[in-house]
């Protein structure tokens, strides 16, 4: 008689909320694998999106054990943004040193060398965005920006509001980072279709998000990439305010095939 085989363990068949299409993705955090980089010894980088997906920027979760971080001073020619979620980092750039704690952020312009290290207090985590800077003739390049969500400008619109981490309508900037907040039951007023692309990390709460023709359940920690012109809308569910960190490319003209890196008008 044949010995019965063991039944598959619960969850062995990969039923989950993960979705990847040419126009968007929904990635729960548990499915994003670790990467190790020579320029970040001892750290874990979990890339959420990159040009390999079709995005025009890269975004990742940076996990640094106590005392670990960049391999000295880095300058890869890109512009960088860090938003701290856990622990504390020491940032050195442009002759300044600052400690970034949860809710703290820093924008490092392209061509500026910097060093970022977790303090001795323990493991630190930050959302990391990087991309090439698109210069505009006659417009001065932005400088180093360091701040905290609690002191950043806020725009209220009833049951939804946004926190402007890098300001808005600043023509020197080619992207913005905002924290979007929705009270339970609040929703965006229309289905958006626009030239900008987004990277979204759910900081708190849960929501239903329309992506294309389908609704997706979004939980704390999830990452969503939205390509240009993707129809999208969000509806906050659950019992707490839904908050998400949102990347958006702005203030630059459209490009045509064969264009050089020419700075948008």
MOBELDA-V867291 format. One record per pair of residues at least 12 apart in sequence whose C-alpha atoms are under 6 Angstrom apart, sorted by the first residue. I is the first residue (numbers start at 1). J is the second residue. Records with the same first field share a line. If there is no record, write none. Layout:
# MOBELDA-V867291
I->J + J
This chain:
# MOBELDA-V867291
23->227
24->225 + 226 + 227
25->224 + 225
26->223 + 224
27->222 + 223
28->222
29->221 + 222
34->46
39->70 + 71
40->69 + 70 + 71
43->63 + 64
44->63
45->61 + 62
46->60 + 61
47->60
48->60
57->131
58->129 + 130
59->128 + 129
60->127 + 128
61->126 + 127
62->125 + 126
63->124 + 125
64->118 + 123 + 124
65->123
66->118 + 119 + 120 + 122 + 123
67->118 + 119 + 120
68->117 + 118
69->116 + 117
70->115 + 116
72->115
73->114 + 115
74->113 + 114
75->113
77->110 + 111
78->110 + 131 + 132
79->108 + 109 + 110 + 130 + 131
80->107 + 108 + 129 + 130
81->106 + 107 + 128 + 129
82->105 + 106 + 127 + 128
83->104 + 105 + 126 + 127
84->102 + 103 + 104 + 125 + 126
85->102 + 125 + 126
86->102 + 124 + 125
87->123 + 124
88->100 + 101 + 118 + 119 + 124
89->117 + 118 + 119
90->116 + 117
91->115 + 116
92->114 + 115
93->114
103->148 + 149
104->147 + 148
105->146 + 147 + 148
106->145 + 146
107->144 + 145
108->144
109->143
134->263
135->263
136->263 + 264
141->172
142->172
152->165
159->183 + 186
160->181 + 182
161->181
162->179 + 180 + 181
163->178 + 179
164->178
165->177 + 178
171->251
174->249 + 250 + 251
175->248 + 249 + 250
176->247 + 248
177->246 + 247
178->245 + 246
179->244 + 245
180->243 + 244
181->242 + 243
182->241 + 242
183->241
184->236 + 237 + 239 + 241
185->236 + 237
186->235 + 236
187->234 + 235
188->234
191->232 + 233
192->231 + 232
193->229 + 230 + 231
194->229
195->228 + 229
196->228 + 249
197->226 + 227 + 228 + 248
198->225 + 226 + 247 + 248
199->224 + 225 + 246 + 247
200->223 + 224 + 245 + 246
201->222 + 223 + 244 + 245
202->220 + 221 + 222 + 244
203->220 + 243 + 244
204->220 + 242 + 243
205->220 + 240 + 242
206->218 + 219 + 237 + 238 + 242
207->235 + 236 + 237
208->234 + 235
209->233 + 234
210->232 + 233
211->231 + 232
212->230 + 231
252->264
253->265
